Amino acid sequence: MVINPTYLAQRTRQSVNWNDAKRRVLRSYREWIRSAPEIQTMYSLSIPVAQLRTKMRSEFERHRFVNQIGVVDVLLFQSHSEYQETLNYWKQLPHILKYFRTDEDPSARLPQNFMHGFLEGRN
């Protein structure tokens, strides 16, 4: 496998307006969803493609109600850098599986609020 650091590289830019931001988010979402089978085979995951796509959608849904265009631009940049690192095989298996850790391990979930975490002894 030839390493090409410019593969999938994009220039960082700001969204002109909300329509542009929405178009860019949908494009990023579609890129992730379409690459799920490739990610599964590349990293030899035992996770079905449907579950990968569900996790990808939930990561996008986490930020659904962001209402500042600058924050959307930063999230898009982070999403694309993750996408580039994933498809260029710059990540290792634990980096991919960290997204599924909370689904498998109930102790990995964050406490509901500060007081619950404090009483459990977490920092």
N, CA, C and O atoms as CSV, one atom per row, in Angstrom:
chain,resi,resn,atom,element,x,y,z
A,1,MET,N,N,0.839,-1.174,0.000
A,1,MET,CA,C,0.000,0.000,0.000
A,1,MET,C,C,0.886,1.240,0.000
A,1,MET,O,O,1.742,1.397,0.870
A,2,VAL,N,N,0.682,2.095,-0.952
A,2,VAL,CA,C,1.460,3.315,-1.075
A,2,VAL,C,C,0.826,4.395,-0.204
A,2,VAL,O,O,-0.383,4.618,-0.268
A,3,ILE,N,N,1.623,5.048,0.591
A,3,ILE,CA,C,1.119,6.117,1.450
A,3,ILE,C,C,1.153,7.417,0.673
A,3,ILE,O,O,2.210,7.865,0.228
A,4,ASN,N,N,0.000,8.009,0.518
A,4,ASN,CA,C,-0.129,9.279,-0.179
A,4,ASN,C,C,-0.785,10.265,0.786
A,4,ASN,O,O,-2.007,10.246,0.930
A,5,PRO,N,N,-0.013,11.125,1.450
A,5,PRO,CA,C,-0.581,11.997,2.467
A,5,PRO,C,C,-1.604,12.992,1.936
A,5,PRO,O,O,-2.408,13.518,2.706
A,6,THR,N,N,-1.586,13.254,0.651
A,6,THR,CA,C,-2.543,14.215,0.110
A,6,THR,C,C,-3.832,13.554,-0.354
A,6,THR,O,O,-4.740,14.237,-0.829
A,7,TYR,N,N,-3.925,12.235,-0.223
A,7,TYR,CA,C,-5.154,11.545,-0.589
A,7,TYR,C,C,-6.274,12.024,0.334
A,7,TYR,O,O,-6.132,11.981,1.556
A,8,LEU,N,N,-7.349,12.465,-0.227
A,8,LEU,CA,C,-8.521,12.993,0.486
A,8,LEU,C,C,-8.270,14.338,1.153
A,8,LEU,O,O,-9.100,14.790,1.941
A,9,ALA,N,N,-7.173,14.976,0.865
A,9,ALA,CA,C,-6.894,16.275,1.480
A,9,ALA,C,C,-7.843,17.327,0.914
A,9,ALA,O,O,-8.168,17.328,-0.273
A,10,GLN,N,N,-8.276,18.223,1.803
A,10,GLN,CA,C,-9.137,19.332,1.415
A,10,GLN,C,C,-8.604,20.601,2.042
A,10,GLN,O,O,-7.966,20.578,3.095
A,11,ARG,N,N,-8.872,21.678,1.393
A,11,ARG,CA,C,-8.499,22.970,1.944
A,11,ARG,C,C,-9.536,23.371,2.997
A,11,ARG,O,O,-10.738,23.215,2.781
A,12,THR,N,N,-9.074,23.878,4.114
A,12,THR,CA,C,-9.978,24.333,5.157
A,12,THR,C,C,-10.627,25.638,4.730
A,12,THR,O,O,-9.959,26.557,4.257
A,13,ARG,N,N,-11.943,25.704,4.905
A,13,ARG,CA,C,-12.635,26.932,4.529
A,13,ARG,C,C,-13.828,27.149,5.432
A,13,ARG,O,O,-14.261,26.245,6.146
A,14,GLN,N,N,-14.349,28.357,5.388
A,14,GLN,CA,C,-15.525,28.700,6.172
A,14,GLN,C,C,-16.759,28.606,5.302
A,14,GLN,O,O,-16.696,28.793,4.087
A,15,SER,N,N,-17.874,28.316,5.930
A,15,SER,CA,C,-19.143,28.281,5.214
A,15,SER,C,C,-19.601,29.705,4.951
A,15,SER,O,O,-19.447,30.582,5.802
A,16,VAL,N,N,-20.156,29.931,3.786
A,16,VAL,CA,C,-20.626,31.263,3.406
A,16,VAL,C,C,-21.913,31.602,4.151
A,16,VAL,O,O,-22.078,32.713,4.655
A,17,ASN,N,N,-22.827,30.624,4.215
A,17,ASN,CA,C,-24.110,30.822,4.910
A,17,ASN,C,C,-24.592,29.451,5.391
A,17,ASN,O,O,-23.895,28.447,5.251
A,18,TRP,N,N,-25.788,29.434,5.954
A,18,TRP,CA,C,-26.309,28.188,6.511
A,18,TRP,C,C,-26.593,27.149,5.432
A,18,TRP,O,O,-26.429,25.953,5.674
A,19,ASN,N,N,-27.013,27.581,4.256
A,19,ASN,CA,C,-27.257,26.619,3.170
A,19,ASN,C,C,-25.957,25.933,2.754
A,19,ASN,O,O,-25.933,24.730,2.497
A,20,ASP,N,N,-24.893,26.706,2.692
A,20,ASP,CA,C,-23.586,26.139,2.362
A,20,ASP,C,C,-23.136,25.165,3.449
A,20,ASP,O,O,-22.621,24.088,3.148
A,21,ALA,N,N,-23.327,25.540,4.689
A,21,ALA,CA,C,-22.940,24.665,5.801
A,21,ALA,C,C,-23.737,23.364,5.766
A,21,ALA,O,O,-23.186,22.283,5.974
A,22,LYS,N,N,-25.026,23.477,5.504
A,22,LYS,CA,C,-25.874,22.283,5.438
A,22,LYS,C,C,-25.425,21.361,4.311
A,22,LYS,O,O,-25.377,20.142,4.481
A,23,ARG,N,N,-25.098,21.941,3.168
A,23,ARG,CA,C,-24.629,21.155,2.025
A,23,ARG,C,C,-23.322,20.439,2.361
A,23,ARG,O,O,-23.131,19.278,1.999
A,24,ARG,N,N,-22.433,21.135,3.051
A,24,ARG,CA,C,-21.147,20.536,3.420
A,24,ARG,C,C,-21.320,19.413,4.443
A,24,ARG,O,O,-20.631,18.395,4.378
A,25,VAL,N,N,-22.247,19.607,5.390
A,25,VAL,CA,C,-22.498,18.566,6.393
A,25,VAL,C,C,-23.072,17.322,5.720
A,25,VAL,O,O,-22.641,16.206,6.013
A,26,LEU,N,N,-24.032,17.502,4.828
A,26,LEU,CA,C,-24.608,16.360,4.128
A,26,LEU,C,C,-23.560,15.632,3.288
A,26,LEU,O,O,-23.563,14.403,3.209
A,27,ARG,N,N,-22.674,16.388,2.668
A,27,ARG,CA,C,-21.609,15.779,1.873
A,27,ARG,C,C,-20.679,14.948,2.764
A,27,ARG,O,O,-20.299,13.833,2.406
A,28,SER,N,N,-20.322,15.495,3.916
A,28,SER,CA,C,-19.463,14.770,4.847
A,28,SER,C,C,-20.161,13.509,5.361
A,28,SER,O,O,-19.550,12.445,5.459
A,29,TYR,N,N,-21.436,13.643,5.684
A,29,TYR,CA,C,-22.213,12.491,6.168
A,29,TYR,C,C,-22.261,11.386,5.111
A,29,TYR,O,O,-22.075,10.211,5.427
A,30,ARG,N,N,-22.509,11.762,3.874
A,30,ARG,CA,C,-22.578,10.776,2.796
A,30,ARG,C,C,-21.230,10.099,2.564
A,30,ARG,O,O,-21.175,8.902,2.281
A,31,GLU,N,N,-20.143,10.862,2.684
A,31,GLU,CA,C,-18.817,10.265,2.538
A,31,GLU,C,C,-18.600,9.184,3.591
A,31,GLU,O,O,-18.126,8.093,3.276
A,32,TRP,N,N,-18.946,9.486,4.834
A,32,TRP,CA,C,-18.780,8.527,5.912
A,32,TRP,C,C,-19.629,7.284,5.682
A,32,TRP,O,O,-19.145,6.161,5.818
A,33,ILE,N,N,-20.901,7.489,5.331
A,33,ILE,CA,C,-21.811,6.358,5.156
A,33,ILE,C,C,-21.354,5.465,4.002
A,33,ILE,O,O,-21.392,4.240,4.112
A,34,ARG,N,N,-20.932,6.064,2.918
A,34,ARG,CA,C,-20.487,5.281,1.758
A,34,ARG,C,C,-19.195,4.512,2.018
A,34,ARG,O,O,-18.945,3.483,1.390
A,35,SER,N,N,-18.385,5.002,2.932
A,35,SER,CA,C,-17.104,4.339,3.181
A,35,SER,C,C,-17.186,3.274,4.273
A,35,SER,O,O,-16.170,2.657,4.591
A,36,ALA,N,N,-18.344,3.043,4.847
A,36,ALA,CA,C,-18.480,2.056,5.930
A,36,ALA,C,C,-18.013,0.657,5.513
A,36,ALA,O,O,-17.261,0.034,6.263
A,37,PRO,N,N,-18.423,0.137,4.349
A,37,PRO,CA,C,-17.914,-1.201,3.984
A,37,PRO,C,C,-16.402,-1.245,3.811
A,37,PRO,O,O,-15.758,-2.233,4.167
A,38,GLU,N,N,-15.841,-0.178,3.265
A,38,GLU,CA,C,-14.388,-0.129,3.084
A,38,GLU,C,C,-13.667,-0.087,4.431
A,38,GLU,O,O,-12.628,-0.724,4.601
A,39,ILE,N,N,-14.212,0.655,5.377
A,39,ILE,CA,C,-13.616,0.729,6.716
A,39,ILE,C,C,-13.683,-0.633,7.396
A,39,ILE,O,O,-12.736,-1.053,8.060
A,40,GLN,N,N,-14.804,-1.313,7.225
A,40,GLN,CA,C,-14.952,-2.630,7.839
A,40,GLN,C,C,-13.912,-3.617,7.313
A,40,GLN,O,O,-13.304,-4.353,8.090
A,41,THR,N,N,-13.711,-3.633,6.007
A,41,THR,CA,C,-12.736,-4.576,5.453
A,41,THR,C,C,-11.306,-4.132,5.724
A,41,THR,O,O,-10.432,-4.968,5.958
A,42,MET,N,N,-11.058,-2.828,5.695
A,42,MET,CA,C,-9.705,-2.325,5.884
A,42,MET,C,C,-9.182,-2.630,7.288
A,42,MET,O,O,-8.023,-3.006,7.458
A,43,TYR,N,N,-10.040,-2.466,8.284
A,43,TYR,CA,C,-9.621,-2.689,9.667
A,43,TYR,C,C,-10.000,-4.075,10.182
A,43,TYR,O,O,-9.798,-4.369,11.360
A,44,SER,N,N,-10.544,-4.926,9.323
A,44,SER,CA,C,-10.961,-6.293,9.676
A,44,SER,C,C,-11.852,-6.295,10.910
A,44,SER,O,O,-11.605,-7.025,11.870
A,45,LEU,N,N,-12.883,-5.474,10.873
A,45,LEU,CA,C,-13.795,-5.351,12.002
A,45,LEU,C,C,-14.821,-6.475,11.989
A,45,LEU,O,O,-15.285,-6.893,10.928
A,46,SER,N,N,-15.168,-6.956,13.170
A,46,SER,CA,C,-16.222,-7.966,13.279
A,46,SER,C,C,-17.585,-7.295,13.484
A,46,SER,O,O,-18.575,-7.965,13.778
A,47,ILE,N,N,-17.624,-6.003,13.331
A,47,ILE,CA,C,-18.860,-5.227,13.501
A,47,ILE,C,C,-19.554,-5.153,12.138
A,47,ILE,O,O,-18.906,-4.862,11.132
A,48,PRO,N,N,-20.862,-5.413,12.094
A,48,PRO,CA,C,-21.555,-5.331,10.804
A,48,PRO,C,C,-21.583,-3.900,10.264
A,48,PRO,O,O,-21.502,-2.935,11.024
A,49,VAL,N,N,-21.699,-3.783,8.951
A,49,VAL,CA,C,-21.710,-2.475,8.294
A,49,VAL,C,C,-22.884,-1.637,8.791
A,49,VAL,O,O,-22.759,-0.423,8.955
A,50,ALA,N,N,-24.012,-2.278,9.029
A,50,ALA,CA,C,-25.188,-1.538,9.517
A,50,ALA,C,C,-24.909,-0.883,10.865
A,50,ALA,O,O,-25.336,0.246,11.106
A,51,GLN,N,N,-24.203,-1.574,11.734
A,51,GLN,CA,C,-23.872,-1.000,13.041
A,51,GLN,C,C,-22.855,0.135,12.896
A,51,GLN,O,O,-22.923,1.126,13.623
A,52,LEU,N,N,-21.927,-0.007,11.972
A,52,LEU,CA,C,-20.982,1.084,11.701
A,52,LEU,C,C,-21.733,2.327,11.232
A,52,LEU,O,O,-21.463,3.435,11.696
A,53,ARG,N,N,-22.670,2.138,10.316
A,53,ARG,CA,C,-23.439,3.269,9.813
A,53,ARG,C,C,-24.314,3.884,10.896
A,53,ARG,O,O,-24.495,5.102,10.922
A,54,THR,N,N,-24.850,3.080,11.776
A,54,THR,CA,C,-25.655,3.599,12.888
A,54,THR,C,C,-24.795,4.454,13.804
A,54,THR,O,O,-25.230,5.512,14.258
A,55,LYS,N,N,-23.593,4.008,14.076
A,55,LYS,CA,C,-22.683,4.782,14.929
A,55,LYS,C,C,-22.274,6.079,14.255
A,55,LYS,O,O,-22.183,7.120,14.905
A,56,MET,N,N,-22.026,6.020,12.953
A,56,MET,CA,C,-21.687,7.240,12.215
A,56,MET,C,C,-22.838,8.244,12.283
A,56,MET,O,O,-22.625,9.437,12.494
A,57,ARG,N,N,-24.045,7.748,12.104
A,57,ARG,CA,C,-25.208,8.640,12.166
A,57,ARG,C,C,-25.366,9.234,13.563
A,57,ARG,O,O,-25.679,10.417,13.695
A,58,SER,N,N,-25.156,8.441,14.593
A,58,SER,CA,C,-25.297,8.957,15.956
A,58,SER,C,C,-24.249,10.022,16.261
A,58,SER,O,O,-24.519,10.968,17.000
A,59,GLU,N,N,-23.046,9.867,15.689
A,59,GLU,CA,C,-22.023,10.901,15.882
A,59,GLU,C,C,-22.429,12.211,15.215
A,59,GLU,O,O,-22.165,13.287,15.752
A,60,PHE,N,N,-23.066,12.131,14.056
A,60,PHE,CA,C,-23.560,13.347,13.416
A,60,PHE,C,C,-24.763,13.911,14.175
A,60,PHE,O,O,-24.905,15.128,14.295
A,61,GLU,N,N,-25.619,13.038,14.682
A,61,GLU,CA,C,-26.806,13.486,15.417
A,61,GLU,C,C,-26.437,14.167,16.738
A,61,GLU,O,O,-27.195,14.997,17.240
A,62,ARG,N,N,-25.296,13.826,17.291
A,62,ARG,CA,C,-24.860,14.461,18.540
A,62,ARG,C,C,-24.763,15.968,18.403
A,62,ARG,O,O,-24.998,16.707,19.359
A,63,HIS,N,N,-24.416,16.416,17.214
A,63,HIS,CA,C,-24.206,17.847,16.975
A,63,HIS,C,C,-25.292,18.454,16.101
A,63,HIS,O,O,-25.072,19.467,15.437
A,64,ARG,N,N,-26.445,17.840,16.104
A,64,ARG,CA,C,-27.525,18.270,15.217
A,64,ARG,C,C,-27.992,19.695,15.494
A,64,ARG,O,O,-28.310,20.430,14.560
A,65,PHE,N,N,-28.035,20.086,16.736
A,65,PHE,CA,C,-28.629,21.372,17.097
A,65,PHE,C,C,-27.599,22.459,17.366
A,65,PHE,O,O,-27.874,23.396,18.116
A,66,VAL,N,N,-26.429,22.351,16.772
A,66,VAL,CA,C,-25.434,23.415,16.870
A,66,VAL,C,C,-25.944,24.597,16.054
A,66,VAL,O,O,-26.322,24.437,14.893
A,67,ASN,N,N,-25.954,25.781,16.658
A,67,ASN,CA,C,-26.552,26.928,15.983
A,67,ASN,C,C,-25.565,28.058,15.716
A,67,ASN,O,O,-25.976,29.195,15.487
A,68,GLN,N,N,-24.285,27.761,15.742
A,68,GLN,CA,C,-23.264,28.752,15.396
A,68,GLN,C,C,-22.485,28.225,14.200
A,68,GLN,O,O,-21.947,27.118,14.222
A,69,ILE,N,N,-22.439,29.034,13.173
A,69,ILE,CA,C,-21.840,28.575,11.917
A,69,ILE,C,C,-20.331,28.315,12.061
A,69,ILE,O,O,-19.783,27.451,11.377
A,70,GLY,N,N,-19.677,29.049,12.932
A,70,GLY,CA,C,-18.247,28.813,13.170
A,70,GLY,C,C,-17.999,27.457,13.817
A,70,GLY,O,O,-17.027,26.777,13.488
A,71,VAL,N,N,-18.868,27.066,14.729
A,71,VAL,CA,C,-18.739,25.759,15.381
A,71,VAL,C,C,-18.987,24.644,14.366
A,71,VAL,O,O,-18.313,23.615,14.391
A,72,VAL,N,N,-19.952,24.851,13.478
A,72,VAL,CA,C,-20.215,23.866,12.430
A,72,VAL,C,C,-18.984,23.697,11.544
A,72,VAL,O,O,-18.640,22.579,11.163
A,73,ASP,N,N,-18.327,24.795,11.221
A,73,ASP,CA,C,-17.120,24.718,10.396
A,73,ASP,C,C,-16.011,23.932,11.087
A,73,ASP,O,O,-15.320,23.136,10.451
A,74,VAL,N,N,-15.843,24.154,12.379
A,74,VAL,CA,C,-14.817,23.412,13.129
A,74,VAL,C,C,-15.166,21.931,13.180
A,74,VAL,O,O,-14.292,21.081,13.010
A,75,LEU,N,N,-16.436,21.616,13.411
A,75,LEU,CA,C,-16.858,20.218,13.442
A,75,LEU,C,C,-16.669,19.549,12.081
A,75,LEU,O,O,-16.301,18.376,12.005
A,76,LEU,N,N,-16.917,20.286,11.028
A,76,LEU,CA,C,-16.681,19.746,9.680
A,76,LEU,C,C,-15.199,19.469,9.447
A,76,LEU,O,O,-14.836,18.447,8.866
A,77,PHE,N,N,-14.352,20.383,9.901
A,77,PHE,CA,C,-12.911,20.168,9.768
A,77,PHE,C,C,-12.487,18.918,10.537
A,77,PHE,O,O,-11.722,18.102,10.023
A,78,GLN,N,N,-12.981,18.767,11.765
A,78,GLN,CA,C,-12.625,17.601,12.569
A,78,GLN,C,C,-13.146,16.314,11.936
A,78,GLN,O,O,-12.466,15.288,11.940
A,79,SER,N,N,-14.356,16.382,11.396
A,79,SER,CA,C,-14.933,15.209,10.750
A,79,SER,C,C,-14.100,14.793,9.543
A,79,SER,O,O,-13.827,13.609,9.346
A,80,HIS,N,N,-13.705,15.764,8.746
A,80,HIS,CA,C,-12.929,15.409,7.562
A,80,HIS,C,C,-11.528,14.908,7.921
A,80,HIS,O,O,-10.998,14.017,7.258
A,81,SER,N,N,-10.934,15.473,8.959
A,81,SER,CA,C,-9.610,14.975,9.354
A,81,SER,C,C,-9.705,13.540,9.870
A,81,SER,O,O,-8.823,12.727,9.598
A,82,GLU,N,N,-10.778,13.219,10.620
A,82,GLU,CA,C,-11.000,11.838,11.066
A,82,GLU,C,C,-11.206,10.923,9.859
A,82,GLU,O,O,-10.678,9.812,9.808
A,83,TYR,N,N,-11.974,11.403,8.902
A,83,TYR,CA,C,-12.257,10.625,7.697
A,83,TYR,C,C,-10.960,10.347,6.924
A,83,TYR,O,O,-10.716,9.221,6.492
A,84,GLN,N,N,-10.155,11.361,6.761
A,84,GLN,CA,C,-8.891,11.204,6.038
A,84,GLN,C,C,-7.957,10.244,6.770
A,84,GLN,O,O,-7.342,9.379,6.148
A,85,GLU,N,N,-7.849,10.395,8.090
A,85,GLU,CA,C,-6.981,9.506,8.858
A,85,GLU,C,C,-7.476,8.066,8.814
A,85,GLU,O,O,-6.677,7.130,8.773
A,86,THR,N,N,-8.787,7.891,8.823
A,86,THR,CA,C,-9.346,6.542,8.804
A,86,THR,C,C,-9.104,5.861,7.469
A,86,THR,O,O,-8.651,4.717,7.424
A,87,LEU,N,N,-9.403,6.558,6.384
A,87,LEU,CA,C,-9.264,5.922,5.068
A,87,LEU,C,C,-7.823,5.838,4.590
A,87,LEU,O,O,-7.524,5.027,3.713
A,88,ASN,N,N,-6.939,6.632,5.124
A,88,ASN,CA,C,-5.520,6.511,4.792
A,88,ASN,C,C,-4.828,5.459,5.648
A,88,ASN,O,O,-3.627,5.228,5.511
A,89,TYR,N,N,-5.583,4.829,6.521
A,89,TYR,CA,C,-5.082,3.783,7.415
A,89,TYR,C,C,-3.995,4.328,8.346
A,89,TYR,O,O,-2.990,3.667,8.609
A,90,TRP,N,N,-4.221,5.540,8.834
A,90,TRP,CA,C,-3.306,6.134,9.799
A,90,TRP,C,C,-3.738,5.839,11.223
A,90,TRP,O,O,-3.049,6.219,12.170
A,91,LYS,N,N,-4.850,5.176,11.384
A,91,LYS,CA,C,-5.343,4.814,12.709
A,91,LYS,C,C,-5.098,3.332,12.935
A,91,LYS,O,O,-4.892,2.556,12.001
A,92,GLN,N,N,-5.128,2.975,14.201
A,92,GLN,CA,C,-5.024,1.569,14.548
A,92,GLN,C,C,-6.393,1.093,15.014
A,92,GLN,O,O,-7.309,1.893,15.204
A,93,LEU,N,N,-6.520,-0.188,15.190
A,93,LEU,CA,C,-7.810,-0.775,15.553
A,93,LEU,C,C,-8.404,-0.169,16.836
A,93,LEU,O,O,-9.607,0.090,16.863
A,94,PRO,N,N,-7.620,0.069,17.898
A,94,PRO,CA,C,-8.216,0.679,19.095
A,94,PRO,C,C,-8.796,2.071,18.844
A,94,PRO,O,O,-9.750,2.472,19.511
A,95,HIS,N,N,-8.234,2.804,17.899
A,95,HIS,CA,C,-8.766,4.131,17.589
A,95,HIS,C,C,-10.159,4.027,16.979
A,95,HIS,O,O,-11.000,4.898,17.202
A,96,ILE,N,N,-10.402,2.992,16.230
A,96,ILE,CA,C,-11.719,2.781,15.632
A,96,ILE,C,C,-12.690,2.232,16.667
A,96,ILE,O,O,-13.847,2.648,16.723
A,97,LEU,N,N,-12.224,1.309,17.476
A,97,LEU,CA,C,-13.110,0.653,18.442
A,97,LEU,C,C,-13.471,1.542,19.623
A,97,LEU,O,O,-14.388,1.210,20.375
A,98,LYS,N,N,-12.778,2.663,19.808
A,98,LYS,CA,C,-13.111,3.541,20.937
A,98,LYS,C,C,-14.527,4.102,20.812
A,98,LYS,O,O,-15.148,4.445,21.818
A,99,TYR,N,N,-15.036,4.196,19.597
A,99,TYR,CA,C,-16.389,4.696,19.402
A,99,TYR,C,C,-17.441,3.692,19.861
A,99,TYR,O,O,-18.573,4.073,20.157
A,100,PHE,N,N,-17.080,2.431,19.921
A,100,PHE,CA,C,-18.023,1.388,20.314
A,100,PHE,C,C,-17.837,0.950,21.762
A,100,PHE,O,O,-18.538,0.049,22.222
A,101,ARG,N,N,-16.930,1.553,22.471
A,101,ARG,CA,C,-16.623,1.148,23.838
A,101,ARG,C,C,-17.802,1.357,24.775
A,101,ARG,O,O,-18.082,0.491,25.604
A,102,THR,N,N,-18.493,2.472,24.667
A,102,THR,CA,C,-19.612,2.749,25.568
A,102,THR,C,C,-20.783,1.819,25.304
A,102,THR,O,O,-21.589,1.578,26.202
A,103,ASP,N,N,-20.896,1.286,24.076
A,103,ASP,CA,C,-21.967,0.348,23.779
A,103,ASP,C,C,-21.731,-0.997,24.454
A,103,ASP,O,O,-22.682,-1.659,24.867
A,104,GLU,N,N,-20.476,-1.401,24.570
A,104,GLU,CA,C,-20.147,-2.708,25.121
A,104,GLU,C,C,-19.918,-2.681,26.635
A,104,GLU,O,O,-20.332,-3.599,27.343
A,105,ASP,N,N,-19.264,-1.640,27.124
A,105,ASP,CA,C,-18.844,-1.585,28.517
A,105,ASP,C,C,-19.655,-0.540,29.275
A,105,ASP,O,O,-19.460,0.656,29.059
A,106,PRO,N,N,-20.562,-0.963,30.161
A,106,PRO,CA,C,-21.360,0.025,30.894
A,106,PRO,C,C,-20.534,0.897,31.834
A,106,PRO,O,O,-20.951,2.007,32.164
A,107,SER,N,N,-19.374,0.417,32.272
A,107,SER,CA,C,-18.552,1.228,33.167
A,107,SER,C,C,-17.835,2.352,32.422
A,107,SER,O,O,-17.296,3.261,33.053
A,108,ALA,N,N,-17.820,2.302,31.098
A,108,ALA,CA,C,-17.158,3.340,30.308
A,108,ALA,C,C,-18.053,4.565,30.095
A,108,ALA,O,O,-17.585,5.599,29.618
A,109,ARG,N,N,-19.321,4.452,30.442
A,109,ARG,CA,C,-20.238,5.567,30.256
A,109,ARG,C,C,-19.934,6.668,31.259
A,109,ARG,O,O,-19.526,6.414,32.392
A,110,LEU,N,N,-20.142,7.879,30.815
A,110,LEU,CA,C,-19.940,9.013,31.706
A,110,LEU,C,C,-21.079,9.107,32.709
A,110,LEU,O,O,-22.195,8.689,32.401
A,111,PRO,N,N,-20.834,9.637,33.888
A,111,PRO,CA,C,-21.921,9.790,34.857
A,111,PRO,C,C,-22.964,10.785,34.349
A,111,PRO,O,O,-22.692,11.612,33.479
A,112,GLN,N,N,-24.174,10.677,34.922
A,112,GLN,CA,C,-25.278,11.537,34.489
A,112,GLN,C,C,-24.992,13.007,34.763
A,112,GLN,O,O,-25.300,13.869,33.941
A,113,ASN,N,N,-24.410,13.284,35.903
A,113,ASN,CA,C,-24.077,14.662,36.246
A,113,ASN,C,C,-22.871,14.652,37.177
A,113,ASN,O,O,-22.313,13.598,37.481
A,114,PHE,N,N,-22.485,15.829,37.619
A,114,PHE,CA,C,-21.285,15.952,38.443
A,114,PHE,C,C,-21.421,15.185,39.755
A,114,PHE,O,O,-20.484,14.510,40.180
A,115,MET,N,N,-22.566,15.287,40.386
A,115,MET,CA,C,-22.736,14.684,41.707
A,115,MET,C,C,-22.651,13.157,41.643
A,115,MET,O,O,-22.029,12.535,42.505
A,116,HIS,N,N,-23.269,12.556,40.634
A,116,HIS,CA,C,-23.170,11.103,40.495
A,116,HIS,C,C,-21.720,10.674,40.276
A,116,HIS,O,O,-21.270,9.690,40.863
A,117,GLY,N,N,-20.991,11.401,39.441
A,117,GLY,CA,C,-19.589,11.087,39.212
A,117,GLY,C,C,-18.754,11.264,40.476
A,117,GLY,O,O,-17.855,10.471,40.757
A,118,PHE,N,N,-19.061,12.305,41.228
A,118,PHE,CA,C,-18.318,12.567,42.470
A,118,PHE,C,C,-18.561,11.449,43.489
A,118,PHE,O,O,-17.629,10.988,44.147
A,119,LEU,N,N,-19.806,11.021,43.611
A,119,LEU,CA,C,-20.129,9.984,44.579
A,119,LEU,C,C,-19.589,8.615,44.147
A,119,LEU,O,O,-19.338,7.753,44.989
A,120,GLU,N,N,-19.410,8.417,42.841
A,120,GLU,CA,C,-18.814,7.168,42.359
A,120,GLU,C,C,-17.298,7.155,42.524
A,120,GLU,O,O,-16.669,6.102,42.420
A,121,GLY,N,N,-16.718,8.309,42.779
A,121,GLY,CA,C,-15.282,8.385,42.970
A,121,GLY,C,C,-14.509,8.711,41.718
A,121,GLY,O,O,-13.288,8.552,41.688
A,122,ARG,N,N,-15.186,9.163,40.688
A,122,ARG,CA,C,-14.500,9.548,39.456
A,122,ARG,C,C,-13.997,10.967,39.564
A,122,ARG,O,O,-14.552,11.783,40.300
A,123,ASN,N,N,-12.949,11.255,38.832
A,123,ASN,CA,C,-12.440,12.616,38.781
A,123,ASN,C,C,-12.974,13.313,37.555
A,123,ASN,O,O,-12.662,14.481,37.324
